[in-house]
Structure formats: structure tokens, C-alpha cells
Amino acid sequence: MVLFTRFVGRRVRDSAGRHARLVDVAVDLRSGEYPHVCGLLLHTADGCVRELAPWPGLPAQGDILVASLDAARPLDPAAGARRVLLGRDILDALVLDLVGLRAVRANDLWLRAADGLYLLAGADVSPWAVLRRLSRGLLGDTAPSDILDWQHIEFLRGAPATVDARDYHCVVATLPAPQIADLAAALPYPHAAELLALLPEGLAAKVLERMAPERQTQVVTSLAEAQAAAILAAMAPELAADVLGQLAAADAARLLQRLPPAASRQLQDLLQYSPDTAGGIMTNLMVTALVDSTVAEVLEQIRPQLPAPDFVHYVYLLDDAERRRLRGVVTLRDLIVATGDTPVARVMTPEPFAVPPDCPALRVAEQLLEHDLNAVPVVTAAGRLVGVVTIDAALALLAPATWRDQVPRVFS
């Protein structure tokens, strides 16, 4: 094993007596689970930074000998920005230990030789590594437990806006959303935003949903607008509306313009209500059908709607798609057990209990529990269905603040 800090800064010389200084090492993250060194970055006598490849071999101490420094080529700025440099990008950076589920600092890096190549094997996160560097190797032996295997490390640069232009390990996406959210909570907000930008949009949305409101605002405003809009579009609409409601009006307006038109309208409909009302805690992601249909027709009408909500229990029956006046509600169980030619009006509950959009949110939550309902529809004075308040929204409102992150989301 070779320590990165033991050889960076060393002199490189060729057979003609020319010399340069080793300033960094490039690795190719796409070369395997342990990425191999693909280039040496040298500060040459002409004052330029040049790249020498392939790896020329590394003596235990002293100068690094190469055949000719003429092989060192000028560093391509675009390639240099995208690739991973051990000194610039990982050494002293925050890394995520995906086994210990903690954020730590990479105080040194370990390389190992294999088949004529040097591979990035792990990161030393112990304080002894700092002492070893300060004492130039005289002090600071590291215990094996303080060396993190590269396979279980995610490194972060603290630059969320440049994620698309750089290579990353991207193993953090193998964790479930709650664990990623816990890791993000321990990070500075630029690193938390960068972490979200590394994830697939659906997973990033679930992580953002679990963050505290203040952290949500910090993260969303740190992301590139296109990234933030894509994540908001993948969130449950009522939770995305909560995030937008926390932003400055100008920031929220710009993000709404970047969303797909249907998603933007859906969020704007929610944002018109005060957060302490039924309208402010409802979701408008619900499953509806027409009341003058048979059971078989209702099942066909709801089929394309079912993938959107996380969970569906009720189907809300409307007079028509334009006026959307609520006529009744039916459970999925009742639909499934009924024969297909049965008019749905025979199996529905007519005139279900409902609340107006301006009803105080706390009162709605209490009524939902009093009536032993999984969700309660929100209906305007004209009878128009505009949303539903779900049991998970009620529990989140009524539970102690320390419990709210633990309340499961059932209906949205």
C-alpha cells in the first residue's frame, strides 16, 4: 500500500536530466470498483501543468524516474475539470462512510499496486493521518479500522452546480432514502445539495421530502434551477408546494416556470391556500372517476391514475370532469368485489364527510381521527373537489415535533 501524501510533491526526472514536480494524480472512476491511476499531473520547468501517462512506477523514496518528460502533454482543461484528482477532489474533502453511515474527512488516501497499475483502495479518516502528514511520516500509525474501503465511500466536492460536468463514485444511491437523509443532515448545505444532485430524481425527491424545512430551503436554492425543478416535479405535490412556500417569491416563481406545465398548475393550485388550513395541508394527487359509470368503467378510468400516488384507498366520484362536484366515495376493495356491470352509485358512499379549504388544519386533523377515516375530501362551497387531507398529514400535524419525521407517508 502507498500513501498519496508520501509521494505528492516529489520530484520527477527523466534520463536527460530534466525534472518536474508531481502535483496531483488522476484516477478513472469508470475503470472498476477500485479506480486505477490514469495520469500524473506535473508542474514542469516551463511553469505549466502537464499530464504524464501511463503510471511510470513509484519507488519507495527519492525521485520518480521516467524515460522522457517529452511524453507529458498539456492538460486539457475540459478533461481536467471532469476527471477526479486525488489531491484536488478527495484529499481533505468530506466523504460519506456508507457502512458506518457518517460524514468524515479524508485525511489521506491509500493506493495499492495490482497488475502493473496503481488502484485507489481507500481513505484514511483517522486524526493520526493528520499527525503523520505534519510530522512527515515520523508519527501517526493508523489502525485498520480507520481506513475506509473505497467501495463504500462517496466523496463530495461541495459544488452542487457542477455535478453534471464531473465524475463521481455515485454509490450513495444504493442506500434507502431515510439513511441518505440522515447523512445529508450532518453535512454543510452545499454538500447536502451536491448529494441530492448525485441521486436519481425520484430518490432525490424522497430524500428532500424528509429534510427539515430550513435545510430544504438551503438545498433547493443551492442547486441549479433545472436540477431543483426536476426534483420538485418528482415530489408529492403537497410537499413540493411546502418547499416552494418557504422560498422567496421570485425564486419560487422561477422554479414554477421550469416545471412541466401540469405539475406547475398543480403546485400553484396548492400554493393559493394558507398553510394552517385544510387547503394548506391537503394533497391534490387523488384518484377520481365519474359517478354515472359502472364498476368496470370506473376501474378502467382509474387505471392510468394509480401509478402516481404512493398508496390508494379511496376513489372519489364526480359528476363530470369539468365541474368536479363530489358525489360519493368508494374504496378499492368495494370496487374489486363488485360485479363489473354494477352501477358504481350502488356501492359508493354518497355525500361523504368533507371539509372546506379554509377549515383550520388542526381541526381537520382532529376530525379525521374522530371519524376514523384514512382521508377526508376537501370541497369548495360550490361542491368542487380540490383535494384530500390524508391520515399521514393529520398525524404529522398532531404528533410532537420530535416524532414528525418518523410518521410514515401513506397516501402521498
N, C-alpha and C positions, 0 to 999 in steps of 0.2 A: 504494500500500500504506500502511496506517495501523497504527502500533504501539499495542497495547492500553494499555501503561503510559504512553503520551503523553497520553491523554485521560481515563483513570480518575482520579477526584478533582477533575475540573474543575467549574466552576460552570455550572449550567443555570438560565436565567431566561426568563420569558415577557414578553409585551407589557405586562402590568400591573405589571411591576417586581418580581414575586415571584421567589424564587430557591430552588434546591435544590442538592445536591451529588451528582454521579454517583459511585456506589459500586461498581457492578458491571454486567455486561452478560450477558443471557441469550441462548442460541442454541438453535435447534430442531434436534436431531440427525437428526430424521426428514425434514428438508426437502431433503435431497440429499447428494451426496458432499462438497460444501463447505457446511456448515450455515449458514443465514442468521441474522443477529441478529434476535431477535423481541421484545426489550424492553430498556429501560434501567431499572436499579434506582436510585432516587433517595432520598437522605436529605433529607426535606423539613423545613420550618421547624417543624412540629409534633412533630418527633422521631421520626416514623415512616419506615419504608422502604416506598416505593410504586413501582409499575411503570408506565412510560410506554411505550406502543406506538402506532403503529409507529415505526421508527427515524426521527428527525427531521432527519437530515443532520448532518454534522460539519465545522465549519470547521477550518482548519489550526491555528489557535491562538485563544486567548481563550475567551469564554463560548460555550456551546451555546445557541442561541436556539430557543425553541419557541413555538407560538401561545398555549397556555394550560396551566398546571400543573394546572388543574382536571381535565384528562384523565387525570392519574396516579391509578391506583386502588390500594387497599391490596393488598399482596402476599398471595396465597393461600398459607398455609403448606404445604399438601399439594403444590400445584403447584411451589412454590419448592424443596421438598425433592427432587422428582423431576427437574426440569429441570437443565440444565447451565449453570452460571455460570462465566464465563471466569476471574474472579478467585478465586472460592472453590474451584473444582474443577480447573482446569488450570494456571493460572499457578503456578510454583514446585513443581508436582507432578511425580512420576515419570511419564515417558511411555516407551512402547516404540517404538523405531525398527524397524519391521518390514522395512525394506530392509537397514539395517546390522546388524540383529539385536543390539541393545544397549539397555540401560536408561539413560536420560539424564533430565535435569531441564529442564523448560520454563521458561526464564528470561525469555521474552517471547512474545507472540502477535501474529501478523500478520493483519490484515483487509484485504480489498480490495472496492472498490465494483463492483457489476455490476447493471444493470437496476434502479437505484433502491434496491438493498439492499446491505448490507454482509455479506460472507461470511467465515467463518473459513477462512483459507487455509493457515496453517502455524504452526509453533512454532520459535522461535529458541532453540537449545540451546547457544549459544556462551558462554564466560565474558565476552565483550565485552558481551553484553546486560546482565549484572550491572553492569559498569562504567558502561554508558550510563545505567542507572537511578540509580546512585549519584551520577553527575555531572549528572543532569537533562538528559541528551541532549547534553552538550558533548563527551563522549568515547565511543568504543566502536562503531565501524563494524563491521558483521557481514558476513562472507563469505557468498556464496550457498550454499556447501556446508554451512553451519551452520544453514540453515533447512530444517526437515523439512516436507515436503508433508503436509497434513492427511490425505490419503487413506491414508497409510502410517504413521499414528500410532494407538496405543492408549493412552489415559490411564487412570491408576489413582488412586483416592482413598485407598487403604489402609483401607477399611471393608468387609470381605467380607460381613458380616451384613446390609448394606443394599443389596446388589446388586439384588435383586428390586424395590426401591422407587425405583430411579433409572435414568436413561437413560445408555447407554454407546454408544461407537462400535462395538465388537464386531467389528472387522476382524481381530483376532488369531486368530480361529477359522479363517481361511483358511490358516494355517501348519500344517505337519505336527507331530505330537506331539513328536518329538525336538527340533525347534527351539524349540517353546514351553517344553519342559522346560529347555532351556539358558537361555532368557530368565528363567524363574522362579528358576533357581539364583542369579541375580545380584540378586534383589530381596529386600528385607526380608520376613519371613514373612507379615505381614498382607497385603502387596501380592501375594505369591505365592498366598495363599488367595483373594484377590479375583479374581486372574487365572483361577484354576480355576473360580470361581463364574460367570464370564462365558461359559464354554465349554459346548457340548452335553455331556450326561453321558458319552456314550461316549468323546468326545475327552478330556474331563477325566480319565476313568479311565486312559486310556493315558498321559497326562502324569504323573499321580500315581504310576503304576507305575514310571516312570523316575527318580523323585526319590530322593535319598539317604534312608535310614531316619529320621535326625533331622529332616530337612525334612518328610518325610511326617507325622510326629507333630505338628510345629508347625502345618502347614497344616490337617490334619484337625480339630485342636482349635480352630482359629480360625474355621472355617466354622460356619454354622448347622447344627444337628444334621440337619435334613431334607436340606440340601444334601450334607453329608458322607455320609449314608446312601445317597442316590441315586447318588453317585459310587462308593462301595464296592460297591453292588449291580451296577454295570456293569463292575467289575474282574474279572480272572481270580480264581477263588475262593482259590487258594493265596496269591496276592499280597495280596488283601484280608485274609486271615487273618494274614499277616505284619504288616500295618499295625495291625490290632486288637491283636495280641500285643504291640505296642510301647506301647500306651496304658495308662493307669491302669485298673484293673479296673472301676471304676464308669463311666468314660467308654465303655469297650468294651461294657459291658452295656447302656447306654442306646442306643448305636448299633445293637446287635443287635436290640433291641426295635423299632427303627424300620424295619429291613429287611423286605422281603417274607418271609413265613414259610418258604418253601422255601429262599431264599437264606440266611436266618438259620440254619436247620438245617445247611445245607451248610458254613457257616463254623464253626459250633460243633463239627461233626464233625472239622474240621481242627485246631481250637484245642486239642483234647484231647491232642495229641502234642507231645513236646518238639521244639524247633526243630532240634536236632542229630541227629534220627533220620529214617528213611525217611518216617514219617508227617508229620514236620515240614516236609519239602521236597516232598511229593507234591502232586498236584492230584487232586481227586475229580470233576473235569469230564472225563468219558470217555464213549466210545460203547460200548454193550453190546447184546447180543441173546441169545436163548435157543438153547441148543445143539441142541435137538431140532427145529430148523426147517430148511426148505430154503433154498437161496441166495436165491431170490426172496422168501421170507418175511423173511429177515434184512434184505434191502435195504429192505423196507417198514418193518421195525421201527426201523431206524437213521435213516430219512429225517428224522423230526422232531427227531432229536438233533444232526444235522450242523451247523445254524447256530450252535450255542453255542461249541464250541471254535474257536480260530483256525485250527487245522490238524488233520486226522485222518489217521492212517496205519493204526492197528490197530483192530479191533473185538474186544472181549472177550466170550467166550461163556460164559454162566452156566447153571447147572442150572435155576434158576427165579428169578423177580423178587424173591421174599421172602428166601430164604436166600443168594442171590448167590454161590454157590460157583463158583469159576473152573474151567472145564473145558477151555478152549482159547482160542486167539487166531488171528485170520485177518486178512490185510491187505486193504485195499480193492481192490487190484489182483487178488488171487485171487478175490474175490467177483465182480468185473466180468467176468473172463474165463470163469468157470464158467457152466454152463447153469443156468437158473433152477430146474429140478426136482432138482438135485443136493443131497443132504443136506449141510448145512454141515460136519458132522462129518468128511466125506471130504476137505475142502480145508483144514481148520484144522490148526494145530499143537497137539497135545494136551499137557497138563501142561507149559505153558511155564515157563521160568525165572522165579521170583518171589522176593520178599524179604518178611520180616515187618515190621510197622510200627515195631518198636523196633530194627531194624538201624541201626547208625551211618550217618549220612548220607554221610560221606566214603567209607565202604566201599561203599555203594550206588553212588555216582557212579563209583568205580573199576571196579566190576563191570560197570556198564552199558557203559563204554568197552571193557573187556576182552572182553565178549561181542558187541561191535559191534552194539548194539541202539539203536533210536530211543527206546524207552521200556521200563520194566520194571514189571510189576504189583506192587502191594503187597497181600499176602494175610495174613489172621489165621491163628492156629493151627487154627481150625475151617474154613479154606479160603475164607472170605468175602473177596471183592474189595472193598477200601476205597479204592483209589486207584492212581495210577501215578506213578512218577518219570520225568520226561522228560529227553531229552538236553540240552535247554537248561538245565534245573535243575542237571544234572551239570556242565556246562561253567561255569555261573555259580559253582558251589561250588569247582571246581578251578582256575579261572583266577585270575591275580593280581588283587588288588583294583582296580588301575587299569584293568583290562580289563573288569570285570564289567558296567559299563553298556553296553559295546559288544556283549555277547553277545546274538544275536538270540533272540527268543522264537518257538519253532516250534510247540509243541503246546498252548499255553495263552495 
